[in-house]
């Protein structure tokens, strides 16, 4: 006999299956504290098993085409899809990135996948109904909106008495209000951080207290230390039924902060944080330390991944320097700004950090200023250099299509790449998508954006709705604005160069490594394509300059140093060999010195 549940929480497609849902698991933990019997159903696991895990994961990352939303759109709003599906004509084939190559899914395969959805919806809804819940909550983030509504409709058709609730990023503000209006099967929408609001709502419903307001706006949680540890039990129970691959899960999420401490000061133009969620809050380092140890000991996943938008500034010193990592915990991944010092990176590396997500975005000072990152090119390169010195892999994306960019900016970047080919290449090359709540969306005229409208795919998802309705439902937008990447020749040239850089790292990444022989003599091994010779002997004078340029230095300071120490000729040697990079009259050593000591700030 199936045990009844008071509350069922559903994680719909297209959330990745490679880790459990942090937000839903946290809400389950709060429900546990309130003695509310609940269960999470990972509908994404079920659907991925139906269609193929690799293909499913490719759909999860396809926000440019909204293909994940398209699969479920005709089931979420059937009255809105009376004519032929124009999406078939536009998408044609879908590109699937794999670990070894890119392959294409023909349209016939996409149609075949879509035919599986009615059976999937029946399976999920019957499983939910069989548990006899009073309340069903659906998570809706990014590419989950249509799937959430389709599942809700099917459940409501089978049992109109179930109370259906939706929350998540797609329910924020006007989007949630519009979903409440047109997602006719949804009874309540939660906008904002519902960690405590939703469990309190469940108590009221279970005790038959009426809730008059069907759109519930939640204030940000101020005290993150008051939250319980997330409960991932249901994920691991269900995972056993659907997959045996060693790659799932690839990480376990934990949280140490919310919001963005940099964004509160300078909101990056592409960031879709709204004014409430951008406020920065962090847990005490000791609490985070306990949480990491607890979650690892309970679930034994060797990689922990922070959900933070940006790592707290003091965590290298207050968390990593004091963390006694459990045996078996191999890596802790954070999103970081590339201004971490060598000492910070060293401290993290000593605790097993071998991967970092970094907000580098571009290698042009002008473009970094345009997107309001607050960093500079040489600081980004110094970060990449020090990470390679320490054996830390950096995951970063190159952002293109910046409003106001010019071809000359890309020409300058392309000139640098031969010099820096030994540094970690970008993992991806991405054109800016205008997100709701971002400065690009809120103030398009500032960036000379005209004709701001939802991505073209929304018209195919909701063909019979007007532009004004689609504008309130959409999270992703596009517009007309001047940017160099619209030039196809430039795009092809730049994309090819980045692709070659990435390709060179697949087997034997280029080297620019220093080898100590004696205090007087050192060798630099240089296997970059631009290298004049693979091994270059340098003396003490050369090395003194490289030490001095371990951090970016202005020409004024560098010139004084060279003249004072009679090192001008040695400097010219290093420049001619491509061991030093100049950018906007500032200079940096590009030499990798494995596990080098820090030489101080210049």
C-alpha positions as CSV (number, residue, x, y, z in Angstrom):
1,X,0.0,0.0,0.0
2,X,1.3,3.4,-1.0
3,X,1.8,5.8,2.0
4,X,-0.2,9.0,1.6
5,X,1.6,12.3,1.4
6,X,0.2,15.6,2.4
7,X,2.4,17.5,0.0
8,X,4.0,16.4,-3.2
9,X,6.8,18.6,-4.8
10,X,7.6,18.0,-8.4
11,X,10.9,18.8,-10.3
12,X,9.8,19.0,-14.0
13,X,11.8,18.8,-17.1
14,X,14.1,20.5,-18.2
15,X,16.1,20.7,-14.9
16,X,19.4,18.9,-15.2
17,X,19.4,15.4,-13.6
18,X,23.1,15.6,-12.8
19,X,22.4,16.9,-9.3
20,X,19.3,17.2,-7.0
21,X,17.2,20.4,-6.9
22,X,18.6,22.5,-4.1
23,X,15.6,24.8,-3.7
24,X,13.0,22.1,-3.6
25,X,15.1,19.9,-1.3
26,X,15.4,22.9,1.1
27,X,11.7,23.4,1.1
28,X,11.2,19.7,1.9
29,X,13.6,20.1,4.8
30,X,11.5,23.0,6.2
31,X,8.3,20.9,5.7
32,X,10.0,18.2,7.7
33,X,10.6,20.6,10.6
34,X,6.9,21.4,10.6
35,X,6.0,17.7,10.6
36,X,4.4,17.9,7.2
37,X,4.7,14.6,5.3
38,X,6.1,15.3,1.9
39,X,7.9,13.8,-1.1
40,X,9.8,15.1,-4.0
41,X,9.0,13.5,-7.4
42,X,11.9,14.0,-9.9
43,X,9.9,14.1,-13.1
44,X,13.0,15.2,-14.9
45,X,14.6,11.8,-14.1
46,X,11.7,10.0,-15.5
47,X,11.6,12.0,-18.7
48,X,15.4,11.8,-19.2
49,X,15.2,8.0,-18.9
50,X,12.4,8.0,-21.6
51,X,14.4,9.9,-24.2
52,X,18.2,9.4,-23.5
53,X,20.2,11.2,-20.8
54,X,22.7,12.9,-23.1
55,X,20.1,14.3,-25.4
56,X,18.0,15.4,-22.4
57,X,21.0,17.3,-20.8
58,X,21.6,19.0,-24.1
59,X,18.0,20.3,-24.1
60,X,18.6,21.6,-20.5
61,X,21.2,24.0,-21.7
62,X,19.3,25.3,-24.8
63,X,17.9,28.6,-23.6
64,X,18.7,30.2,-27.0
65,X,16.1,28.1,-28.8
66,X,13.7,27.3,-25.8
67,X,13.4,23.8,-27.3
68,X,12.7,22.4,-23.8
69,X,9.7,24.7,-23.5
70,X,8.5,23.9,-27.0
71,X,8.2,20.1,-26.3
72,X,5.5,20.8,-23.6
73,X,3.9,24.0,-25.0
74,X,1.1,22.4,-26.8
75,X,0.3,20.3,-23.7
76,X,0.4,23.3,-21.4
77,X,-1.7,25.6,-23.5
78,X,-3.6,23.2,-26.0
79,X,-6.2,25.9,-26.8
80,X,-3.3,28.1,-28.0
81,X,-2.0,25.5,-30.5
82,X,-4.8,25.0,-33.0
83,X,-2.8,25.4,-36.2
84,X,0.3,23.8,-37.7
85,X,3.5,23.9,-35.5
86,X,5.7,26.5,-37.2
87,X,8.6,25.5,-34.8
88,X,9.3,22.5,-36.9
89,X,10.0,24.7,-39.9
90,X,12.4,27.0,-38.0
91,X,14.4,24.7,-35.7
92,X,14.9,22.0,-38.4
93,X,17.8,20.1,-36.8
94,X,19.0,20.5,-33.2
95,X,22.7,20.5,-32.4
96,X,23.7,18.2,-29.6
97,X,27.1,18.8,-28.0
98,X,28.8,15.7,-26.7
99,X,32.1,14.9,-25.0
100,X,33.8,14.1,-28.3
101,X,32.0,16.0,-31.1
102,X,28.8,17.7,-32.1
103,X,26.0,15.8,-33.7
104,X,22.6,16.8,-35.0
105,X,19.2,15.5,-34.0
106,X,17.0,15.4,-37.1
107,X,13.5,16.9,-36.9
108,X,12.0,13.4,-37.1
109,X,13.8,12.5,-33.8
110,X,12.5,15.6,-32.2
111,X,8.9,14.7,-33.3
112,X,9.5,11.2,-31.9
113,X,10.5,12.6,-28.5
114,X,7.4,14.9,-28.5
115,X,5.2,11.8,-29.0
116,X,6.4,10.4,-25.7
117,X,5.1,13.3,-23.7
118,X,1.4,12.2,-23.4
119,X,2.5,8.9,-21.8
120,X,5.0,10.8,-19.6
121,X,2.2,13.1,-18.4
122,X,-0.1,10.2,-17.6
123,X,2.6,8.4,-15.7
124,X,3.5,11.4,-13.5
125,X,-0.1,12.4,-12.8
126,X,-1.1,8.9,-11.8
127,X,1.9,8.6,-9.5
128,X,0.9,11.9,-7.8
129,X,-2.7,11.0,-7.5
130,X,-1.8,7.6,-6.1
131,X,-0.1,9.3,-3.1
132,X,-3.4,11.2,-2.4
133,X,-1.8,14.6,-1.6
134,X,-3.7,17.7,-0.5
135,X,-1.1,20.0,-2.1
136,X,1.1,19.7,-5.1
137,X,3.9,22.2,-5.7
138,X,5.7,22.5,-9.0
139,X,9.2,24.1,-9.5
140,X,9.4,26.4,-12.5
141,X,12.9,27.7,-13.3
142,X,14.0,28.8,-16.8
143,X,13.0,25.9,-19.1
144,X,10.4,24.4,-16.8
145,X,7.5,26.7,-17.3
146,X,5.5,24.7,-20.0
147,X,6.3,21.3,-18.5
148,X,5.1,22.5,-15.1
149,X,1.8,23.7,-16.5
150,X,1.3,20.6,-18.6
151,X,1.8,18.4,-15.5
152,X,-0.5,20.6,-13.5
153,X,-3.3,20.4,-16.1
154,X,-3.1,16.6,-16.2
155,X,-3.2,16.3,-12.4
156,X,-6.1,18.7,-12.2
157,X,-8.0,16.8,-14.8
158,X,-7.7,13.6,-12.8
159,X,-8.4,15.2,-9.4
160,X,-9.8,18.7,-9.4
161,X,-9.7,18.8,-5.6
162,X,-5.9,18.9,-5.4
163,X,-4.4,22.3,-4.7
164,X,-1.8,23.2,-7.3
165,X,1.0,25.6,-6.5
166,X,3.9,26.9,-8.6
167,X,7.0,28.8,-7.6
168,X,10.5,29.5,-9.0
169,X,12.2,32.0,-11.2
170,X,9.6,31.9,-13.9
171,X,7.0,33.0,-11.3
172,X,8.7,36.2,-10.3
173,X,6.6,39.4,-10.5
174,X,4.6,40.0,-13.6
175,X,5.5,36.6,-15.1
176,X,3.9,34.8,-12.1
177,X,0.7,37.0,-12.3
178,X,0.4,36.2,-16.0
179,X,0.9,32.5,-15.4
180,X,-1.8,32.6,-12.7
181,X,-4.1,34.2,-15.3
182,X,-3.4,31.8,-18.2
183,X,-2.2,28.7,-16.5
184,X,-5.8,28.1,-15.5
185,X,-5.1,24.9,-13.5
186,X,-2.7,26.6,-11.1
187,X,-4.4,27.7,-7.9
188,X,-1.5,29.7,-6.2
189,X,1.7,31.3,-7.4
190,X,4.7,32.1,-5.2
191,X,7.0,34.9,-6.3
192,X,10.3,35.2,-4.6
193,X,12.1,33.1,-1.9
194,X,9.4,30.8,-0.6
195,X,11.6,28.8,1.8
196,X,9.3,29.6,4.8
197,X,6.3,31.1,3.1
198,X,5.3,27.9,1.3
199,X,5.6,25.6,4.3
200,X,3.5,28.1,6.3
201,X,1.0,28.1,3.5
202,X,0.8,24.3,3.6
203,X,0.1,24.4,7.3
204,X,-2.8,26.8,6.7
205,X,-4.3,24.7,3.9
206,X,-3.9,21.5,5.8
207,X,-5.8,23.1,8.7
208,X,-8.5,24.4,6.4
209,X,-7.6,28.1,6.6
210,X,-8.6,29.9,3.5
211,X,-6.0,31.8,1.5
212,X,-7.6,34.8,-0.3
213,X,-4.6,36.0,-2.3
214,X,-3.6,33.5,-5.0
215,X,-0.5,35.4,-5.9
216,X,1.9,35.3,-2.9
217,X,4.9,37.6,-2.9
218,X,7.7,36.5,-0.7
219,X,10.3,38.7,0.9
220,X,14.0,37.6,0.7
221,X,15.2,35.4,3.5
222,X,17.4,37.6,5.6
223,X,18.9,35.0,8.0
224,X,20.2,32.1,6.0
225,X,21.7,30.5,9.1
226,X,18.1,29.8,10.2
227,X,17.6,27.4,7.2
228,X,17.9,23.7,7.7
229,X,20.2,21.5,5.6
230,X,18.6,20.4,2.3
231,X,17.0,16.9,2.2
232,X,18.2,15.0,-0.9
233,X,16.8,11.6,0.2
234,X,14.1,11.4,-2.5
235,X,16.6,12.2,-5.3
236,X,18.9,9.3,-4.4
237,X,16.0,6.9,-4.0
238,X,14.6,7.7,-7.4
239,X,18.0,7.8,-9.1
240,X,18.4,4.1,-8.5
241,X,15.4,3.4,-10.7
242,X,16.4,5.3,-13.7
243,X,20.1,5.3,-14.3
244,X,23.3,3.6,-13.3
245,X,25.8,6.0,-14.9
246,X,28.7,7.0,-12.8
247,X,28.3,10.6,-14.0
248,X,25.0,11.1,-12.2
249,X,25.1,12.9,-9.8
250,X,28.2,14.8,-10.8
251,X,27.9,17.1,-7.8
252,X,25.9,17.9,-4.7
253,X,24.6,21.5,-4.2
254,X,25.0,23.5,-1.0
255,X,24.5,27.1,-0.3
256,X,26.6,29.7,1.5
257,X,25.1,33.0,0.2
258,X,22.4,34.6,-1.9
259,X,22.4,37.6,-4.1
260,X,25.5,39.3,-5.4
261,X,27.8,41.5,-3.4
262,X,29.3,42.9,-6.6
263,X,26.0,43.3,-8.4
264,X,24.6,45.3,-5.5
265,X,27.3,47.9,-6.2
266,X,27.5,47.5,-10.0
267,X,24.8,45.4,-11.6
268,X,26.4,43.6,-14.6
269,X,24.3,44.6,-17.6
270,X,23.4,41.0,-18.6
271,X,22.5,39.8,-15.1
272,X,18.8,38.9,-14.6
273,X,18.8,39.5,-10.8
274,X,15.7,41.5,-9.7
275,X,16.0,44.3,-7.1
276,X,15.1,42.0,-4.2
277,X,17.1,38.9,-4.9
278,X,20.3,40.8,-5.7
279,X,20.7,41.9,-2.0
280,X,23.6,40.0,-0.7
281,X,23.3,37.7,2.3
282,X,25.7,35.0,3.5
283,X,25.8,32.3,6.1
284,X,28.4,32.2,8.8
285,X,31.5,30.3,7.6
286,X,31.2,27.9,10.6
287,X,27.7,27.0,9.5
288,X,28.8,26.4,5.9
289,X,31.6,24.2,7.2
290,X,29.2,22.1,9.2
291,X,26.8,21.9,6.2
292,X,29.5,20.7,3.8
293,X,30.6,18.0,6.2
294,X,27.1,16.9,7.0
295,X,26.0,16.7,3.3
296,X,29.1,14.8,2.3
297,X,28.9,12.3,5.2
298,X,25.2,11.7,4.4
299,X,25.3,11.4,0.6
300,X,29.0,10.6,-0.2
301,X,29.1,12.6,-3.4
302,X,32.8,13.5,-3.9
303,X,32.1,16.9,-5.5
304,X,30.2,19.7,-3.7
305,X,29.0,22.7,-5.8
306,X,27.9,26.0,-4.3
307,X,24.6,27.4,-5.5
308,X,26.0,30.9,-4.8
309,X,26.1,33.5,-7.6
310,X,29.5,34.6,-6.2
311,X,31.6,33.2,-3.3
312,X,31.8,35.3,-0.2
313,X,34.9,37.5,-0.2
314,X,36.2,36.2,3.1
315,X,35.8,32.5,2.5
316,X,39.3,31.6,1.4
317,X,40.4,32.9,4.9
318,X,37.4,32.0,7.0
319,X,36.1,28.8,5.4
320,X,38.8,27.1,3.4
321,X,41.7,27.8,5.8
322,X,39.7,26.2,8.6
323,X,37.9,23.4,6.8
324,X,39.0,19.8,7.7
325,X,37.8,18.2,4.6
326,X,36.3,14.7,5.1
327,X,38.2,11.9,3.4
328,X,36.6,11.2,0.0
329,X,35.5,14.8,-0.6
330,X,37.5,15.6,-3.6
331,X,36.3,19.0,-4.7
332,X,34.3,22.1,-3.7
333,X,33.2,24.2,-6.6
334,X,32.4,27.9,-6.4
335,X,31.5,30.8,-8.8
336,X,34.2,33.4,-8.2
337,X,35.3,36.8,-9.3
338,X,38.7,36.6,-11.0
339,X,40.3,38.9,-8.4
340,X,41.2,36.2,-5.9
341,X,44.8,36.5,-4.9
342,X,47.4,33.8,-5.3
343,X,47.3,33.2,-1.5
344,X,43.5,32.8,-1.7
345,X,43.8,30.3,-4.6
346,X,46.6,28.4,-2.8
347,X,44.5,28.1,0.3
348,X,41.6,26.7,-1.7
349,X,43.8,24.4,-3.6
350,X,45.2,22.9,-0.4
351,X,41.6,22.0,0.4
352,X,41.2,20.1,-2.8
353,X,39.6,22.8,-5.0
354,X,40.5,21.8,-8.5
355,X,37.7,23.5,-10.4
356,X,36.4,27.0,-10.3
357,X,33.7,28.8,-12.3
358,X,35.0,32.3,-13.0
359,X,33.2,35.4,-14.2
360,X,35.8,36.4,-16.7
361,X,33.5,37.1,-19.7
362,X,36.0,38.9,-22.0
363,X,39.6,39.9,-22.5
364,X,39.1,43.6,-23.4
365,X,39.2,46.4,-20.9
366,X,36.7,48.4,-22.9
367,X,34.2,45.6,-23.1
368,X,34.7,44.7,-19.4
369,X,33.8,48.3,-18.6
370,X,30.8,48.2,-20.9
371,X,29.4,45.1,-19.1
372,X,30.2,46.6,-15.7
373,X,32.4,43.7,-14.5
374,X,34.8,45.9,-12.5
375,X,37.8,43.8,-13.6
376,X,40.5,44.3,-16.3
377,X,42.1,42.0,-18.8
378,X,45.4,41.5,-17.1
379,X,43.7,40.7,-13.8
380,X,41.7,38.0,-15.7
381,X,44.9,36.6,-17.2
382,X,46.8,36.8,-13.9
383,X,43.9,34.7,-12.4
384,X,44.1,32.1,-15.2
385,X,47.9,32.0,-14.9
386,X,47.8,31.4,-11.2
387,X,45.1,28.8,-11.5
388,X,47.2,26.8,-13.9
389,X,50.2,27.2,-11.7
390,X,48.2,25.6,-8.9
391,X,46.5,23.0,-11.0
392,X,43.0,24.5,-10.8
393,X,40.8,24.1,-13.9
394,X,38.8,27.2,-14.7
395,X,35.3,27.1,-16.3
396,X,34.5,30.4,-18.0
397,X,32.5,31.6,-20.9
398,X,33.4,34.3,-23.5
399,X,30.6,36.8,-23.9
400,X,29.9,38.3,-27.3
401,X,27.4,40.7,-28.8
402,X,27.9,43.4,-26.2
403,X,26.0,46.6,-27.0
404,X,28.4,49.1,-28.3
405,X,31.2,46.7,-29.1
406,X,33.4,47.3,-32.2
407,X,35.4,45.2,-34.5
408,X,38.6,46.7,-33.1
409,X,37.9,45.2,-29.7
410,X,37.9,41.7,-31.2
411,X,41.0,42.4,-33.2
412,X,42.8,43.4,-30.0
413,X,41.6,40.2,-28.3
414,X,42.7,38.0,-31.2
415,X,46.2,39.5,-31.1
416,X,46.5,38.4,-27.5
417,X,45.4,34.8,-28.0
418,X,48.7,33.4,-29.4
419,X,50.5,34.7,-26.3
420,X,48.0,33.2,-23.9
421,X,47.3,29.9,-25.6
422,X,48.9,28.1,-22.6
423,X,46.2,29.5,-20.3
424,X,42.8,27.9,-19.9
425,X,40.6,28.6,-22.9
426,X,36.9,29.6,-22.5
427,X,34.6,26.6,-22.1
428,X,31.9,28.3,-24.2
429,X,31.3,31.3,-26.6
430,X,28.0,32.9,-25.8
431,X,26.1,35.8,-27.3
432,X,24.3,38.0,-24.8
433,X,20.7,37.2,-24.2
434,X,18.6,40.0,-22.7
435,X,17.1,38.7,-19.4
436,X,14.2,40.1,-17.6
437,X,15.3,42.4,-14.7
438,X,18.8,43.0,-16.2
439,X,19.9,46.5,-16.9
440,X,19.7,45.7,-20.6
441,X,16.0,45.0,-20.1
442,X,15.2,47.7,-17.5
443,X,16.9,50.6,-19.4
444,X,17.3,49.6,-23.1
445,X,17.7,53.2,-24.3
446,X,20.9,53.5,-22.2
447,X,22.4,50.7,-24.4
448,X,20.7,52.0,-27.6
449,X,18.5,48.9,-27.8
450,X,15.5,49.3,-30.1
451,X,12.6,47.0,-30.7
452,X,12.9,45.1,-27.4
453,X,10.7,42.0,-27.6
454,X,10.6,38.4,-26.3
455,X,12.8,35.9,-28.1
456,X,11.2,34.8,-31.4
457,X,10.6,31.4,-30.0
458,X,7.9,32.7,-27.6
459,X,5.7,33.5,-30.5
460,X,5.8,29.8,-31.5
461,X,5.2,28.6,-27.9
462,X,2.2,30.9,-27.5
463,X,1.1,31.6,-31.1
464,X,-2.5,32.8,-30.3
465,X,-1.5,35.1,-27.5
466,X,-0.8,38.8,-28.3
467,X,2.6,40.5,-28.0
468,X,1.7,42.2,-24.7
469,X,0.8,38.8,-23.1
470,X,4.0,37.2,-24.4
471,X,6.0,40.1,-23.1
472,X,4.7,39.4,-19.6
473,X,5.3,35.7,-19.8
474,X,8.8,35.8,-21.2
475,X,12.1,35.8,-19.3
476,X,14.4,36.0,-22.4
477,X,14.3,38.9,-24.8
478,X,16.1,40.2,-27.9
479,X,16.4,43.6,-29.6
480,X,18.2,45.6,-32.2
481,X,21.4,47.3,-31.1
482,X,24.9,48.0,-32.6
483,X,27.4,45.2,-31.9
484,X,30.3,43.9,-34.0
485,X,29.4,40.2,-33.6
486,X,26.5,40.7,-36.1
487,X,29.2,40.7,-38.8
488,X,29.3,37.1,-40.0
489,X,32.9,37.2,-41.2
490,X,34.1,38.5,-37.8
491,X,32.0,36.0,-36.0
492,X,33.5,33.1,-38.1
493,X,37.0,34.4,-37.7
494,X,36.7,34.8,-33.9
495,X,34.8,31.6,-33.4
496,X,37.5,29.7,-35.4
497,X,40.3,31.2,-33.3
498,X,38.6,30.3,-30.0
499,X,37.8,26.8,-31.4
500,X,41.5,26.3,-32.2
501,X,42.4,27.4,-28.7
502,X,40.0,24.9,-27.2
503,X,41.2,22.2,-29.5
504,X,44.8,22.7,-28.5
505,X,43.8,21.9,-24.9
506,X,42.1,18.6,-25.6
507,X,45.3,16.4,-25.5
508,X,48.5,18.2,-24.6
509,X,47.8,21.8,-23.6
510,X,50.6,24.3,-24.6
511,X,53.2,25.1,-22.0
512,X,55.0,28.2,-20.8
513,X,56.5,26.7,-17.7
514,X,59.5,27.8,-15.7
515,X,62.0,25.1,-14.5
516,X,64.5,26.0,-11.7
517,X,68.0,24.7,-12.3
518,X,70.0,27.0,-9.9
519,X,69.5,30.4,-8.4
520,X,71.3,31.8,-11.4
521,X,70.0,29.7,-14.3
522,X,66.4,28.8,-15.1
523,X,64.8,27.3,-18.2
524,X,61.4,28.2,-19.7
525,X,59.7,25.5,-21.6
526,X,57.6,27.1,-24.3
527,X,55.4,24.9,-26.6
528,X,53.0,27.6,-27.8
529,X,52.6,27.8,-31.6
530,X,54.2,31.2,-31.6
531,X,57.3,29.8,-29.7
532,X,60.7,30.7,-31.1
533,X,62.2,27.6,-29.4
534,X,60.9,25.0,-27.0
535,X,63.5,25.6,-24.3
536,X,64.8,29.1,-23.4
537,X,67.5,29.7,-20.8
538,X,67.0,32.8,-18.6
539,X,69.3,34.3,-16.0
540,X,68.8,36.0,-12.7
541,X,68.0,39.4,-14.3
542,X,65.3,38.0,-16.4
543,X,63.8,36.2,-13.4
544,X,63.8,39.4,-11.3
545,X,61.7,41.1,-14.0
546,X,59.3,38.1,-14.1
547,X,59.0,38.3,-10.3
548,X,58.2,42.0,-10.4
549,X,55.5,41.3,-13.0
550,X,53.8,38.5,-11.1
551,X,50.9,41.1,-10.8
552,X,50.0,43.7,-13.4
553,X,52.2,46.7,-13.2
554,X,51.9,50.1,-14.9
555,X,54.6,51.2,-17.3
556,X,55.6,54.1,-15.0
557,X,56.4,51.7,-12.1
558,X,58.0,49.2,-14.4
559,X,60.2,51.8,-16.1
560,X,61.5,53.0,-12.7
561,X,62.3,49.4,-11.7
562,X,64.1,48.7,-14.9
563,X,66.2,51.8,-14.9
564,X,67.1,51.5,-11.2
565,X,68.3,48.0,-11.6
566,X,69.8,48.3,-15.1
567,X,67.4,45.7,-16.6
568,X,66.2,47.4,-19.8
569,X,68.0,44.9,-22.1
570,X,66.7,41.9,-20.1
571,X,63.2,43.3,-20.3
572,X,63.4,43.6,-24.1
573,X,64.6,40.0,-24.3
574,X,61.5,38.8,-22.4
575,X,59.1,40.9,-24.5
576,X,60.6,39.6,-27.8
577,X,60.1,36.0,-26.5
578,X,56.5,36.7,-25.7
579,X,56.9,36.0,-22.0
580,X,55.4,39.4,-21.0
581,X,52.1,40.8,-22.2
582,X,51.3,44.5,-22.5
583,X,47.7,45.8,-22.3
584,X,46.8,49.5,-22.0
585,X,50.3,50.4,-20.8
586,X,50.3,47.7,-18.1
587,X,52.5,44.6,-18.0
588,X,52.1,41.0,-16.7
589,X,54.4,38.0,-16.7
590,X,52.7,35.1,-18.5
591,X,55.1,32.4,-17.1
592,X,53.6,29.5,-15.3
593,X,55.6,28.7,-12.2
594,X,54.0,25.6,-10.7
595,X,53.1,26.1,-7.0
596,X,55.2,29.3,-7.0
597,X,55.4,31.4,-3.9
598,X,53.7,34.7,-3.9
599,X,55.9,37.7,-4.6
600,X,53.8,40.4,-3.1
601,X,51.7,43.2,-4.6
602,X,53.3,45.7,-7.0
